[in-house]
């Protein structure tokens, strides 16, 4: 495989910096804290670290509101610390992926500070403005975090457009100067040694608010191809776009093997299955298991040879997968491993979100202990609409972004070893039982399962190039599939629930080697135990 495509057999680890490791006792994770854990990450075997935003920011949306794209926020350290991290990671054959927010900036960015001074200011057209009358927005579009998507600025007697917080004005990608400034900034980071970029809500840059279009605007792919030409194609970079509106057809454009746009995208079709149809994520519904199988297998089949998948269960915006679709009680370890084996056997680049490799779980706090702007806005709005507090809190326990943002659990000491100060957010009380120190040397731990999966991906080409075939399509308990290339085949079989089942396929024979499982005596039973997962390897006869 060419070095240009190094990310096809790598596993990427996402770090939420403020919750990862605190080096200066202020209760907030930082870049030096990440540097102090590089040996742990090297031991795990990951090939790249995706850092959620560390650029300078007022932190209205935890860094997704950038006020200076070419500086580090003081809460995380300095530009020198970032250069040190890039250098130290490189020594361990780990690349650094920067999270860039190109759809919008902070309202405290120099560009916007200038833009709102007058309509004649050269930066005014860096943002999306519409004429109007105070109190009467241009249209009824709503922001993702609640309220109108339009904000009145008296100085210019205009509204600006914001798809998220009022402090996150949307950039105007129709303006050539905006795009040139962005390209210059990206090239500056590449010269610093950055190995790639995760692009926040990148499918929203071509918005057309007069038509009510926020995603997949008419000029989206034109903008992306220019962005790639001007920046990403200059090096061995990995680029992944966050695209909530992606379909398999769109993903073939985004991740075309000719590198004309991006390496891959995050698509969220599978992640949106456990909510009421046509409703918000807070409107909970049971996971339709057969639909999950259909969605994941469709993405595997339709992108084969024509694009590339990103494989993930967790990230900073999602609840913990072991609590969501596993069992974070009696079968936490087994179900965490099952979900890992199921995902890592598929074609694509797997992503591990910090703590996922330990089987970290969701939390249940009182509302005053939550920090996420989306969660707090929803809580207020739903109470105002007459929802009961118990129902609202049930939604928060299940889906709040803060489930993923509790401090990393390093050991069973004070504050889980995350900080010697007061943590910015409460530590999950189960850190005494779930922590890295207790798992790293335990060959039967969730950590060791992830470590082995990462190693297997590097050893067996079928993980990268094998063709996917779903088995037992209508089985309501088992997720099974094969991956096949010219030389070999993987068979992955997972009991998704807590019932013991008859093994639903032909019993493995001597030609099938068990690569990994989550029970020690897998080959000695004709049953699939609760959440049991096995991955077999068969070498084809020459």
Secondary structure in CASP SS format (residue, H / E / C, confidence):
PFRMAT SS
TARGET T0000
AUTHOR 0000-0000-0000
METHOD secondary structure of the structure
MODEL  1
X C 1.00
X C 1.00
X H 1.00
X H 1.00
X H 1.00
X H 1.00
X H 1.00
X H 1.00
X C 1.00
X C 1.00
X C 1.00
X E 1.00
X E 1.00
X E 1.00
X E 1.00
X C 1.00
X H 1.00
X H 1.00
X H 1.00
X C 1.00
X C 1.00
X C 1.00
X C 1.00
X C 1.00
X C 1.00
X C 1.00
X C 1.00
X C 1.00
X C 1.00
X C 1.00
X H 1.00
X H 1.00
X H 1.00
X H 1.00
X H 1.00
X H 1.00
X C 1.00
X H 1.00
X H 1.00
X H 1.00
X H 1.00
X H 1.00
X H 1.00
X H 1.00
X C 1.00
X C 1.00
X C 1.00
X E 1.00
X E 1.00
X E 1.00
X E 1.00
X C 1.00
X C 1.00
X C 1.00
X E 1.00
X E 1.00
X E 1.00
X C 1.00
X C 1.00
X C 1.00
X C 1.00
X C 1.00
X C 1.00
X C 1.00
X C 1.00
X E 1.00
X E 1.00
X E 1.00
X E 1.00
X E 1.00
X E 1.00
X E 1.00
X C 1.00
X C 1.00
X C 1.00
X C 1.00
X C 1.00
X C 1.00
X H 1.00
X H 1.00
X H 1.00
X H 1.00
X H 1.00
X H 1.00
X H 1.00
X H 1.00
X H 1.00
X H 1.00
X H 1.00
X H 1.00
X H 1.00
X C 1.00
X C 1.00
X C 1.00
X E 1.00
X E 1.00
X E 1.00
X E 1.00
X E 1.00
X E 1.00
X C 1.00
X C 1.00
X C 1.00
X E 1.00
X C 1.00
X C 1.00
X C 1.00
X C 1.00
X C 1.00
X H 1.00
X H 1.00
X H 1.00
X H 1.00
X H 1.00
X H 1.00
X C 1.00
X C 1.00
X C 1.00
X C 1.00
X C 1.00
X C 1.00
X C 1.00
X C 1.00
X H 1.00
X H 1.00
X H 1.00
X E 1.00
X C 1.00
X E 1.00
X E 1.00
X E 1.00
X C 1.00
X E 1.00
X C 1.00
X C 1.00
X E 1.00
X C 1.00
X C 1.00
X C 1.00
X C 1.00
X C 1.00
X E 1.00
X C 1.00
X C 1.00
X C 1.00
X C 1.00
X C 1.00
X E 1.00
X C 1.00
X E 1.00
X E 1.00
X E 1.00
X E 1.00
X C 1.00
X C 1.00
X C 1.00
X C 1.00
X E 1.00
X E 1.00
X E 1.00
X E 1.00
X C 1.00
X C 1.00
X C 1.00
X C 1.00
X C 1.00
X C 1.00
X C 1.00
X C 1.00
X E 1.00
X E 1.00
X C 1.00
X C 1.00
X C 1.00
X C 1.00
X H 1.00
X H 1.00
X H 1.00
X H 1.00
X H 1.00
X H 1.00
X H 1.00
X H 1.00
X H 1.00
X H 1.00
X H 1.00
X H 1.00
X H 1.00
X H 1.00
X H 1.00
X H 1.00
X C 1.00
X C 1.00
X C 1.00
X C 1.00
X E 1.00
X E 1.00
X E 1.00
X E 1.00
X C 1.00
X C 1.00
X H 1.00
X H 1.00
X H 1.00
X C 1.00
X C 1.00
X C 1.00
X E 1.00
X H 1.00
X H 1.00
X H 1.00
X C 1.00
X E 1.00
X C 1.00
X C 1.00
X C 1.00
X C 1.00
X C 1.00
X C 1.00
X H 1.00
X H 1.00
X H 1.00
X H 1.00
X H 1.00
X H 1.00
X H 1.00
X H 1.00
X H 1.00
X H 1.00
X H 1.00
X C 1.00
X H 1.00
X H 1.00
X H 1.00
X C 1.00
X C 1.00
X C 1.00
X E 1.00
X E 1.00
X E 1.00
X E 1.00
X E 1.00
X C 1.00
X C 1.00
X C 1.00
X C 1.00
X C 1.00
X H 1.00
X H 1.00
X H 1.00
X H 1.00
X H 1.00
X H 1.00
X H 1.00
X C 1.00
X C 1.00
X C 1.00
X C 1.00
X C 1.00
X C 1.00
X C 1.00
X C 1.00
X C 1.00
X E 1.00
X E 1.00
X E 1.00
X C 1.00
X C 1.00
X C 1.00
X H 1.00
X H 1.00
X H 1.00
X C 1.00
X C 1.00
X E 1.00
X C 1.00
X C 1.00
X C 1.00
X C 1.00
X C 1.00
X C 1.00
X C 1.00
X C 1.00
X E 1.00
X C 1.00
X C 1.00
X C 1.00
X C 1.00
X H 1.00
X H 1.00
X H 1.00
X H 1.00
X H 1.00
X H 1.00
X H 1.00
X H 1.00
X H 1.00
X H 1.00
X H 1.00
X H 1.00
X H 1.00
X H 1.00
X H 1.00
X C 1.00
X C 1.00
X C 1.00
X C 1.00
X C 1.00
X E 1.00
X E 1.00
X E 1.00
X C 1.00
X C 1.00
X C 1.00
X C 1.00
X C 1.00
X C 1.00
X C 1.00
X C 1.00
X C 1.00
X H 1.00
X H 1.00
X H 1.00
X H 1.00
X C 1.00
X C 1.00
X C 1.00
X C 1.00
X C 1.00
X C 1.00
X C 1.00
X H 1.00
X H 1.00
X H 1.00
X H 1.00
X H 1.00
X H 1.00
X H 1.00
X H 1.00
X H 1.00
X H 1.00
X H 1.00
X H 1.00
X H 1.00
X C 1.00
X C 1.00
X C 1.00
X C 1.00
X E 1.00
X E 1.00
X E 1.00
X E 1.00
X E 1.00
X C 1.00
X C 1.00
X H 1.00
X H 1.00
X H 1.00
X C 1.00
X C 1.00
X C 1.00
X C 1.00
X C 1.00
X C 1.00
X C 1.00
X C 1.00
X H 1.00
X H 1.00
X H 1.00
X C 1.00
X C 1.00
X C 1.00
X H 1.00
X H 1.00
X H 1.00
X H 1.00
X H 1.00
X H 1.00
X H 1.00
X H 1.00
X H 1.00
X H 1.00
X H 1.00
X H 1.00
X C 1.00
X C 1.00
X C 1.00
X C 1.00
X H 1.00
X H 1.00
X H 1.00
X H 1.00
X H 1.00
X H 1.00
X H 1.00
X H 1.00
X H 1.00
X H 1.00
X H 1.00
X C 1.00
X H 1.00
X H 1.00
X H 1.00
X H 1.00
X C 1.00
X C 1.00
X C 1.00
X C 1.00
X C 1.00
X C 1.00
X C 1.00
X C 1.00
X C 1.00
X H 1.00
X H 1.00
X H 1.00
X H 1.00
X C 1.00
X C 1.00
X C 1.00
X C 1.00
X C 1.00
X C 1.00
X C 1.00
X C 1.00
X C 1.00
X C 1.00
X C 1.00
X H 1.00
X H 1.00
X H 1.00
X H 1.00
X C 1.00
X C 1.00
X C 1.00
X H 1.00
X H 1.00
X H 1.00
X H 1.00
X C 1.00
X C 1.00
X C 1.00
X C 1.00
X C 1.00
X C 1.00
X H 1.00
X H 1.00
X H 1.00
X H 1.00
X H 1.00
X H 1.00
X H 1.00
X H 1.00
X H 1.00
X H 1.00
X H 1.00
X H 1.00
X H 1.00
X H 1.00
X C 1.00
X C 1.00
X H 1.00
X H 1.00
X H 1.00
X H 1.00
X C 1.00
X E 1.00
X E 1.00
X E 1.00
X E 1.00
X E 1.00
X C 1.00
X C 1.00
X C 1.00
X C 1.00
X C 1.00
X C 1.00
X E 1.00
X E 1.00
X E 1.00
X E 1.00
X E 1.00
X E 1.00
X E 1.00
X C 1.00
X C 1.00
X C 1.00
X E 1.00
X E 1.00
X E 1.00
X E 1.00
X E 1.00
X E 1.00
X E 1.00
X E 1.00
X C 1.00
X C 1.00
X C 1.00
X C 1.00
X C 1.00
X E 1.00
X E 1.00
X C 1.00
X C 1.00
X C 1.00
X C 1.00
X C 1.00
X C 1.00
X C 1.00
X C 1.00
X C 1.00
X E 1.00
X E 1.00
X E 1.00
X E 1.00
X E 1.00
X E 1.00
X C 1.00
X C 1.00
X C 1.00
X C 1.00
X H 1.00
X H 1.00
X H 1.00
X C 1.00
X C 1.00
X E 1.00
X E 1.00
X C 1.00
X C 1.00
X C 1.00
X C 1.00
X E 1.00
X E 1.00
X E 1.00
X E 1.00
X E 1.00
X E 1.00
X E 1.00
X C 1.00
X C 1.00
X C 1.00
END
